[in-house]
Amino acid sequence: MNAPLLFWCLGVNVLAFSLMGIDKRKARQNRRRVPEKWFFLLALLGGSPGAILGMYTFRHKTRHWYFKWGIPAILLLQLALFWFWREYGVELL
């Protein structure tokens, strides 16, 4: 795995994790929230592990079925694609 891809994965996961905490804090303060589509966008861009870790660390969005099942489904899809690329020799970047 090359350095830019590694930095991308690290950055998007830190961002997804942080946004879960920020949104939880905003929810408690009755302030304007982070739109849910941002969590799914970040998960699709590679931040699904960070989003899942943030969900359970901050106990946030765990009652919504589309987060509870959707974000892990994105992670499983990404892992399957990664395995497929590795197995069949498709080079990443």
C-alpha positions as CSV (number, residue, x, y, z in Angstrom):
1,M,0.0,0.0,0.0
2,N,1.5,3.3,-1.0
3,A,1.8,6.3,1.3
4,P,-0.9,8.6,-0.2
5,L,-3.5,5.9,0.1
6,L,-2.5,5.1,3.6
7,F,-2.7,8.8,4.6
8,W,-6.1,9.0,2.9
9,C,-7.5,6.1,4.8
10,L,-6.1,7.4,8.1
11,G,-7.5,10.9,7.5
12,V,-11.0,9.9,6.4
13,N,-11.3,7.5,9.4
14,V,-10.2,10.1,11.9
15,L,-12.7,12.5,10.3
16,A,-15.5,10.0,10.5
17,F,-14.8,9.2,14.1
18,S,-14.5,12.8,15.1
19,L,-17.7,13.8,13.3
20,M,-19.6,11.2,15.4
21,G,-18.3,12.8,18.6
22,I,-19.1,16.3,17.3
23,D,-22.6,15.3,16.3
24,K,-23.3,13.6,19.6
25,R,-22.2,16.8,21.5
26,K,-24.4,18.9,19.2
27,A,-27.3,16.6,19.8
28,R,-27.0,17.0,23.6
29,Q,-26.8,20.8,23.3
30,N,-29.8,21.0,20.9
31,R,-27.6,22.6,18.2
32,R,-27.5,22.3,14.5
33,R,-26.4,18.7,13.6
34,V,-24.1,17.1,11.1
35,P,-26.3,15.8,8.2
36,E,-26.5,12.0,8.1
37,K,-25.5,11.9,4.5
38,W,-22.0,13.0,5.5
39,F,-21.5,9.9,7.7
40,F,-22.4,7.7,4.8
41,L,-20.3,9.6,2.3
42,L,-17.2,9.3,4.6
43,A,-17.9,5.6,5.1
44,L,-18.1,5.1,1.3
45,L,-14.8,7.0,0.9
46,G,-13.1,4.6,3.2
47,G,-14.0,5.8,6.7
48,S,-16.3,3.0,7.6
49,P,-14.0,1.6,10.4
50,G,-13.8,5.1,11.9
51,A,-17.6,5.6,11.7
52,I,-18.3,2.3,13.4
53,L,-15.7,3.0,16.1
54,G,-17.3,6.4,16.6
55,M,-20.8,5.0,16.7
56,Y,-20.0,2.7,19.6
57,T,-17.5,4.9,21.4
58,F,-19.9,7.8,21.6
59,R,-23.1,5.6,21.6
60,H,-24.4,7.7,18.8
61,K,-26.6,6.6,15.9
62,T,-26.8,3.0,17.2
63,R,-30.6,3.0,17.3
64,H,-31.0,3.9,13.7
65,W,-31.2,0.6,11.7
66,Y,-29.7,2.2,8.6
67,F,-26.6,3.1,10.6
68,K,-26.4,0.0,12.7
69,W,-26.6,-2.2,9.5
70,G,-25.6,0.2,6.7
71,I,-22.2,1.3,7.8
72,P,-21.0,-2.3,8.6
73,A,-22.4,-3.4,5.2
74,I,-20.3,-0.7,3.5
75,L,-17.3,-2.0,5.4
76,L,-18.0,-5.6,4.4
77,L,-18.3,-4.5,0.8
78,Q,-15.1,-2.6,0.9
79,L,-13.3,-5.6,2.4
80,A,-14.7,-7.8,-0.3
81,L,-13.5,-5.4,-3.0
82,F,-10.1,-5.2,-1.4
83,W,-9.8,-9.0,-1.2
84,F,-10.9,-9.2,-4.9
85,W,-8.3,-6.7,-6.0
86,R,-5.6,-8.5,-4.0
87,E,-6.6,-12.0,-5.1
88,Y,-6.8,-11.2,-8.8
89,G,-3.8,-8.9,-9.0
90,V,-5.4,-5.6,-9.7
91,E,-3.0,-3.0,-8.5
92,L,-4.3,-0.3,-6.2
93,L,-3.1,3.1,-7.4
